[in-house]
Amino acid sequence: MRLPHHKADFMSEPAYIKEFSYNIGWRNRGRHPGRHASTQRGMGMEFIGHTTLLSYPDPRRIDLRQTIRDPMEQVYVRLFNQKSATPVFAICDLSGSMNFGSKERKIRKAADIVESIAQSVSRNADPFGFIGFDDVVREDWISTASFKPHRAIEMAEHLKEFHPGTTTGAGIADIWRYLPRERSLIFLISDFHMPLEQLEASLANLLRHHIIPVVLWDADEYKDMPEFGISAVTDPETGARRTLFLRKEYRERIVAAFEARRAAIYKLFMQFDMPPIFVEGAYDADAFTEYFHQFVAA
């Protein structure tokens, strides 16, 4: 989407944004220096062996002891792996159900999380990108991966005031086409109200990357309903409006259906080794830090 350039100035140091700590559990192949273990040779501190000066012509790395020991009198250098940057993306559901929320709309909470990710990634010297989808991948809600997160943070600010239409999340099926071939860290933010078959097929196309599912639910969707009375319910995906006469037994069935859905979503993600984070209340950046300590080996 087109954004006014002057706003980037006051966002150069967004100190109000909550940050969290994260790490990756694989060696990346990025050539740009960063803070993660990689397979790239360079000026890092991780010693990986020796080779001849002819094979790796860097006189700064000459190892005199190894050179003296060689009966063939070849000159040897030490090899080290550098630390490299890893691309990080926030992929956000912009479908109709994300407009729901009594105290805070889910799309606004998603925007807070996107800002937090962008700021945390910037502090970690990694490139950050954003992709939004509803029925399709939204070209107007894409921010390409960059080491300067100002555009993505500004996009998140606009996202707070965005009101999704009566759309579905079918665009999740094409997300993989907009991601780099290089293994990346992906935060997939949604309430995941799309069909499980569609979600499963989409996840199968994302296995090249490390996916962190962030599940946004609102207690008013199923917990905080009256036990008795007439209630008007709107399907956020289709816009269809229904009037329900709620009784205790019917309310309990609704709660049970949501709990069954939670279990099904969790089971599906775990089939792909993608432990989800469920966010129902206020966003807690510390919970994201704890997630990485628990599920992602450094």
ZIZI-V901972 format. One record per pair of residues at least 6 apart in sequence whose C-alpha atoms are under 8 Angstrom apart, sorted by sequence separation. I is the first residue (numbers start at 1). GAP is how many residues later the second one is. If there is no record, write none. Layout:
i	gap
I	GAP
I	GAP
This chain:
i	gap
53	6
67	6
99	6
100	6
121	6
122	6
131	6
132	6
234	6
235	6
269	6
67	7
98	7
99	7
100	7
121	7
131	7
132	7
192	7
234	7
269	7
28	8
30	8
67	8
98	8
99	8
133	8
143	8
233	8
234	8
27	9
28	9
29	9
31	9
53	9
67	9
98	9
132	9
143	9
232	9
233	9
266	9
27	10
28	10
29	10
30	10
66	10
118	10
131	10
132	10
232	10
233	10
266	10
26	11
27	11
28	11
29	11
64	11
130	11
131	11
232	11
233	11
24	12
26	12
27	12
63	12
64	12
130	12
131	12
231	12
232	12
23	13
62	13
63	13
94	13
129	13
130	13
230	13
231	13
62	14
63	14
129	14
130	14
141	14
230	14
231	14
277	14
62	15
63	15
129	15
130	15
230	15
231	15
61	16
62	16
128	16
129	16
229	16
230	16
61	17
128	17
129	17
228	17
229	17
59	18
61	18
92	18
127	18
128	18
228	18
229	18
58	19
127	19
128	19
227	19
228	19
127	20
128	20
129	20
226	20
227	20
228	20
275	20
53	21
56	21
126	21
127	21
128	21
227	21
52	22
53	22
125	22
127	22
130	22
52	23
53	23
129	23
186	23
188	23
190	23
192	23
52	24
53	24
90	24
128	24
169	24
170	24
185	24
186	24
187	24
188	24
189	24
190	24
191	24
227	24
51	25
52	25
122	25
169	25
173	25
183	25
184	25
185	25
186	25
187	25
188	25
189	25
190	25
191	25
226	25
50	26
51	26
122	26
168	26
173	26
183	26
184	26
185	26
186	26
187	26
188	26
189	26
190	26
191	26
225	26
50	27
51	27
90	27
122	27
172	27
175	27
181	27
183	27
185	27
187	27
189	27
50	28
51	28
170	28
173	28
174	28
49	29
50	29
173	29
176	29
222	29
48	30
49	30
119	30
172	30
176	30
47	31
48	31
49	31
118	31
47	32
48	32
135	32
222	32
223	32
47	33
48	33
88	33
134	33
135	33
136	33
222	33
46	34
47	34
118	34
119	34
134	34
135	34
136	34
137	34
45	35
46	35
118	35
134	35
135	35
136	35
137	35
44	36
45	36
46	36
133	36
134	36
135	36
136	36
222	36
42	37
43	37
44	37
45	37
115	37
134	37
137	37
41	38
42	38
43	38
44	38
88	38
90	38
92	38
94	38
95	38
96	38
115	38
133	38
134	38
136	38
137	38
41	39
42	39
43	39
44	39
87	39
88	39
89	39
90	39
91	39
92	39
93	39
94	39
95	39
114	39
133	39
41	40
42	40
85	40
86	40
87	40
88	40
89	40
90	40
91	40
92	40
93	40
94	40
95	40
40	41
41	41
85	41
86	41
87	41
88	41
89	41
90	41
91	41
92	41
93	41
115	41
39	42
40	42
85	42
87	42
89	42
91	42
114	42
115	42
133	42
38	43
39	43
40	43
37	44
38	44
40	44
112	44
131	44
37	45
38	45
111	45
37	46
38	46
111	46
36	47
37	47
35	48
36	48
111	48
112	48
33	49
34	49
35	49
36	49
111	49
33	50
34	50
35	50
36	50
33	51
34	51
108	51
109	51
32	52
33	52
34	52
107	52
108	52
31	53
32	53
107	53
108	53
30	54
31	54
29	55
30	55
107	55
28	56
30	56
89	56
107	56
213	56
28	57
88	57
28	58
87	58
213	61
215	61
217	61
219	61
212	62
213	62
214	62
215	62
216	62
217	62
218	62
211	63
212	63
213	63
214	63
215	63
216	63
217	63
218	63
99	64
210	64
212	64
213	64
214	64
215	64
216	64
99	65
207	65
212	65
214	65
98	66
97	67
96	68
200	68
204	68
95	69
96	69
168	69
196	69
203	69
94	70
95	70
96	70
166	70
167	70
168	70
95	71
96	71
97	71
166	71
167	71
95	72
96	72
166	72
95	73
166	73
192	73
95	74
94	75
93	76
93	79
110	79
110	80
35	89
34	90
35	90
34	91
34	92
98	92
98	93
97	94
89	95
91	95
20	96
87	96
88	96
89	96
90	96
91	96
92	96
93	96
97	96
19	97
20	97
86	97
87	97
88	97
89	97
90	97
91	97
92	97
93	97
17	98
18	98
19	98
86	98
87	98
88	98
89	98
90	98
91	98
92	98
93	98
17	99
21	99
86	99
88	99
90	99
19	100
20	100
18	101
19	101
17	102
14	105
110	106
106	110
106	111
106	112
101	117
100	118
102	118
101	119
101	120
100	136
99	137
1	138
2	138
12	138
97	138
98	138
1	139
11	139
97	139
1	140
96	140
97	140
1	141
96	141
8	142
11	142
95	142
96	142
8	143
11	143
8	146
7	147
3	152
30	152
29	153
28	155
24	161
116	169
113	170
112	171
109	173
109	174
20	265
19	266
20	266
22	266
18	267
21	267
22	267
20	268
21	268
20	269
23	269
22	270
21	271
22	271
25	271
24	272
25	272
23	273
24	273
25	273
23	274
24	274
23	275
